[in-house]
Amino acid sequence: MFSIILLVAVLLCLIFKNKEEIQKISHVNKLFVTLAFLLIISLSGLAIYYVGSWVSSFIDNKSFDFLFRLAWIVFIIGVAGKVWETTINKVRKEMRIN
């Protein structure tokens, strides 16, 4: 529960900090970015939980299991970050925002 509250607080701070840049973006692109964010977060969570658990069930050694889960989380965060960066750059390019 605390992490959700923290996420909302950080998002609100970022929105207020970048209020002028956000106002330049069309409503369609705002919706696109919002849906992309929710989809990226959801798919990342599902991939970390379900795929990570499924693959780690084949690993008997607890040390290797821990290392795999850690590497899997870092990999998923990296992929999600690249997808997010691509999404934001697409919107910025379309709206001609630096």
C-alpha positions in Angstrom: 0.0 0.0 0.0 2.9 2.4 0.8 4.5 1.8 -2.5 1.2 2.8 -4.3 1.0 6.0 -2.3 4.6 6.7 -3.0 4.1 6.1 -6.7 1.1 8.5 -6.8 3.1 11.2 -4.9 6.1 11.0 -7.2 3.8 11.1 -10.3 2.0 14.2 -8.9 5.3 15.9 -8.2 6.5 15.2 -11.8 3.2 16.4 -13.2 3.4 19.7 -11.3 7.1 20.1 -12.2 6.5 19.7 -15.9 3.1 21.4 -16.1 4.1 23.8 -18.9 5.4 21.0 -21.1 2.4 18.8 -20.4 0.0 21.6 -21.5 1.7 21.7 -24.9 0.7 18.0 -25.5 -2.6 17.2 -27.2 -5.3 15.3 -25.3 -4.8 12.3 -27.6 -1.1 12.1 -26.9 -1.8 12.5 -23.1 -4.2 9.6 -23.3 -1.6 7.6 -25.3 1.2 8.3 -22.8 -1.1 7.4 -19.9 -2.2 4.1 -21.4 1.3 3.3 -22.4 2.5 3.9 -18.8 -0.2 1.7 -17.3 0.4 -1.0 -19.9 4.2 -1.0 -19.4 3.8 -1.1 -15.6 1.2 -3.9 -15.8 3.1 -6.1 -18.2 6.4 -5.6 -16.3 4.7 -6.6 -13.0 3.2 -9.7 -14.7 6.5 -10.6 -16.3 8.4 -10.3 -13.1 5.9 -12.2 -11.0 4.6 -15.0 -13.3 7.5 -15.6 -15.8 10.1 -15.1 -13.0 8.3 -17.6 -10.8 7.8 -20.1 -13.6 11.5 -20.1 -14.6 12.8 -20.1 -11.1 10.7 -23.2 -10.3 13.2 -25.1 -12.4 16.2 -23.8 -10.4 16.9 -26.0 -7.4 19.8 -24.0 -5.9 18.5 -21.1 -3.8 21.5 -19.0 -4.5 21.1 -19.3 -8.3 17.4 -18.8 -7.9 18.0 -15.5 -6.1 20.6 -14.4 -8.7 18.2 -15.3 -11.5 15.3 -13.4 -10.0 17.6 -10.3 -9.5 18.8 -10.5 -13.0 15.3 -11.0 -14.4 14.0 -7.9 -12.5 16.9 -5.8 -13.8 16.3 -7.1 -17.3 12.6 -6.3 -17.2 13.2 -2.8 -15.8 15.7 -2.2 -18.6 13.3 -3.3 -21.3 10.4 -1.3 -19.7 12.7 1.8 -19.5 13.6 1.5 -23.2 9.9 1.1 -24.2 9.0 4.1 -22.1 11.8 6.2 -23.6 10.7 5.3 -27.1 7.1 6.2 -26.3 8.0 9.6 -24.8 10.4 10.4 -27.7 7.7 9.6 -30.2 5.3 12.0 -28.5 7.9 14.7 -28.2 8.9 14.3 -31.9 5.2 14.5 -32.9 4.6 17.6 -30.8 8.0 19.1 -31.6 9.0 19.4 -28.0 12.7 19.1 -27.0 
